Amino acid sequence: MNLNWLELRVPPLLVLLAAMALMVLMRTLTPSLTLDLDTAQRLGLSLPLLLLGIATALAGLIEFRRRRTTANPMHPERASTLVRSGVYRLTRNPMYLGMLFALLALAVALANAATLLILPAFIVYMNRFQILPEERHLAHRFGADFQNLRREVRRWL
């Protein structure tokens, strides 16, 4: 089954929202897998993860703005420069990493083991249908500079 038509078709923010909805659904469908944590414990663990996710994603967006290149994930061919500064020295995809931290925060807040299954599913989806197509465009546009970046900086962390 050829799923190439999904490449760069679903906005990452929509993927994030769908993943969050699936997590809530999974908690509802698997109440026996819910951990016995009180609200304070869940918030104490999830809030720092959420703040880390927001900060990571915003740091990526700010670097794109500073370099005056597109932040539109649906059109990587519009990239005018290869960003290697700031958070991009640590990860090639800080906005998606920030989303992953937000999902982890939600999993902790929901305190349900089944919700953790969404995390690898999110990574697989993003790698296949968002990041790999983006990287093809960047490799075509920036050639050796992008290949050097790929060798020097990890995709996620």
Secondary structure, 3 states (H helix, E strand, C coil): CCCHHHCCCCCHHHHHHHHHHHHHHHHHHCHHHECCCCHHHHHHHHHHHHHHHHHHHHHHHHHHHHCCCCCCCCCHHHCCCCCCCHHHHCCCCHHHHHHHHHHHHHHHHHCEHHHHHHHHHHHHHHHHHHHHHHHHHHHHHHCHHHHHHHHHCCCCC
